[in-house]
Amino acid sequence: MSIESLEKKLEAKITEYDMEIERLKAIQKIKNCMGRYEVVHITPEEIWKTPEVFALWRPDCTVEVSLQGLIRGPGDIKEYWTAMKAYSIKGTAFYHSLATPIVEVAGNCKTAKATWMTPGFECGIELQKDRPAFDCWCYGKYALDFIKNPETGEWKIWHMHYYRLSRNAYDKSFTEFAQFEHDNPPPQRPQEGDYTAYPTVFHRPLSVTEDTHPFPVDPKPYFDYDGNFNDWQYGDEAMHKKYGVVIPDYAKLYNDNYPERI
């Protein structure tokens, strides 16, 4: 092998290792970003800071929490989290931890997919304006896309979907409260605020009458990303059929340049 060939091979390896190092560094930055998301949620007085961890330079950033609708764009996301303060009373707290992370950074190191489980508790929660506030356990799972700011190198949340598994009062079992919510469903509407909410894609918490769904599924390795959030978190057609998933045509909401890959 010639010196020239060896030099080219060495350069290719250096490029490969540099990218691998960048991807490993990205995982830590992504975990820190998600950790900040949870930290500012502990009290209602801090929750308005939440948009700081979102990719606000992109008009297609989104958030979907349980059955409150899909919120899109930096302006509406800011208004959505500001409106959360109106649903709190004295003693309100949202304490969620992060567990079992799966983070897949794209081969080109521009985007990432991730899931977390999140056990926690909430205090002073008003599920509806005509119901008294109560304290509860709250368990769920996150599906997220992250994207790197091409100018600053920061990793931020591009898309988020929080799936609530169970939010049950302390004095009731998980299945007992699941039956209560089945018999007395909360309203299918977003919280009050000056923002647009698209219909919720999927919300089906723990139920004593249906199979527990596995969503979001774990992300798989990939090189670049087409921006369609629903393509990976709901698995294949067989899973859609089994768990009654009907995915709306939201691809362009998740990526202004869809189907251009990122």
N, C-alpha and C positions, 0 to 999 in steps of 0.2 A: 504494500500500500504506500502510495506517495505521501510526501510531507503535506502537499496541498489537500489531499483527501483526509488525512488525519486532522488537519486544522479545521476543515469544514465539519467533520464529525464532532470535534471538540466544541466548536461554536454551537452546534445544534444541541449538544448535551447541556451546555451552559444555559442556553435559552430555555430548555425544558426544565432544568432545575430552578432557574429564576422564577418561572411561572408557577412551579409547584410551591415554592416558598411564599409567593404572593397569595396563593390560594389558602395556604395554612394560616397566614396572617389575617386573611379575610375572615376566616371562621371565628377567630377571637374577636374581631371588630363587630361581626354580626351578633355574636353572643352578648357583647357589651351593649349594643344598640337595643336588643330585646330586653336586657336587664334594666336599662333606663326606662323603657316603656312601662315595666311593672313598678319601678320605684315611684314614678310620678302618679301612679294610680292609688297609692295608699290612702290619701285624703282628697276629698273633693276640692280643697283649696289649691291642690297641686295638679289636678287632672287636666287643667286647661293647657299645661305645658306639653301634653302628649304629641301634638303635631310636630314638635321639634325632632322626633325620631322618624318622621315620614319623609319621603322623597318629594318635597314640596316644589322642587324645580320642574317636576313633571306634571302635566295636566291630567294624566291618567293614573295617579296614585289613588288607591281605594281602601276602604275599610268596611267590614261587615261583621257586626257583633250580634250573635244569636238571631233574633227575629226582628231586629230594628232596621232592616233594610240595608242596601248597599249604597255607601256614600262615596262620591267620586270628586276628585279635584282638591287643590290646596285650600281654596276658600271655604268650600262646604265641610271639609275635614276639620278646619279650625272652628267653624261654627258648631259642628257636631259635638266636639269635646268641650267647648265652652258651655253648651246647653246641658251637659251632664251635671253641672253644678246645681241646676234647678231641681234635680231629683234627690237632693240630699237634705238631711236634717242633722241636728246636733248628734254627735256620736256615730255618724256615718263613717265607715272605713271599707276599703276594698283591698284585701290582702291576698295576693296570688303569687305563688312561687312557680318556678320553671323546672321541669323534669324531663328526662329521657329525650334530649335534643337529637335530631337528625338534621345535619346541615350539608347540603350538596352545593358546592360552588362550581359554577360553569367552567368548562375547560378553558374558555377565553377570559375568565376572571372578570366578567362584566356584570353578571347577575348571580343569584343564588336562590335555591329553594330550601325551605326548612319546615319542620314541625316540632312542636313542643307539647307535652302534656302539662296541665296547670292545675294542681290541687290548691284550694284556698278556702277562705271564709269571707263573708261580707256582713256588715253590721248596719242596722238602720236603713234597710233597703225598702223602697216603696215600689212594689211591682206595678201597682196601679194607683191612681190618685184617690180612688174610692175605697182602697184597702189599707189597713193599718200597716206601718212599717214593721219589719221583722228581721231577725238575725238568722244567718243560714250558712251551711256548707256550700261551696260552689266549686264544681269540678268541670273541666272542659279540655279542649285541645285546640291548638293554633295551627293553621296553615299559612305560610307566608312566602312571598317573593321579596327578595332584597335586590337592590340595584346600587351600583357604585357611581358616585358623582364623578363624571369624567374630568371635572375641573379641580375638585378638592381631594378626590380619592376617598371621601367618606362613604360608608355603607349605611343605607337607610332603608326603611320599609317601603316597598313599592306597592304591594297588595297584602292585605291581611283578612283572614276569615277566622273568627272565633266560634267554635262549635261548643255550645254548652251541653255537657252530658247530664249534669244534675245540679239543681240549686234547691236544696231542701232545708226546711226549718230544723233546728237542732232537736226539737222534741218529736220529730217524725223520722221513720226509716226512709231510705232512698226510694224504695218501691212504694211505700205508703204515700209519699209526697208526689211521686210520679203519677199515681192514680188520681190524686187530688188535682194536679194540673191537667190531667187528661179530661177529668170531669168539669173543670173550671178553667178553661184555657185563657191565658192572658191575651189582650188585644193584639191583633196582627198589624201593628202600626209602629212607626218610629217614634222616638221621644220628640217632644216639642222643640222647635228651633227653626231658624231661617235657613234651611238647606233642602236640597232635593234628595230623596231616598228612593232608589230603584227597588223593585220587589226583591225580597230575600230569596237567594238562590236555593238554600237548603237549611232547614231548621227542624230537627227531630230529636229532642232530648230523650233521656231514659224513659222507657214506657213499659208497663206491665202487659201491654197488649200487642207489642211488636218486637221483632228481633232488634237487638242493639246494633247499630250500624258501625262500620269500621273507619269512617271518614274523619279527617283526611288520611289517605293512604300515604305511606312513606315515599319521599321523593327519590328518584333514581338518578344516577350520574348522567350528565348531558354536556354538550359542548357549547351550544348557543341556544337562545331562548326566543320563542315566537310571541311571548307575552300573553298567551291565553291561559289564565290562571286555572280555569276549570278543566283543562286537559289532563292535568296530573293529579289533582287532589281527590278526584272521584273515581279513579280506577278505570276499569274497562266496561264495555256494554253489559256484560253479564252482571257486574256489580250494580250498575244503574237499574237494571230490571229487577234484581232481587230486593233492593232497598228503596225502590220507587223514586229514583233521582230523575228529575226532569230539568235539564240544564238549559236556561234561556240563552239566546244569542248575544252574549255579553263580550265576545272576543274583542271587539273594537273599543269597548269601555276599558279593557285591561291594557290595551296598547294602541295608541293613536296611529301607529304605522303598521298595524296588523294587515297582512301576515308577514311583514318584514321581520327578519330575525335580528336579535340583539346580542 
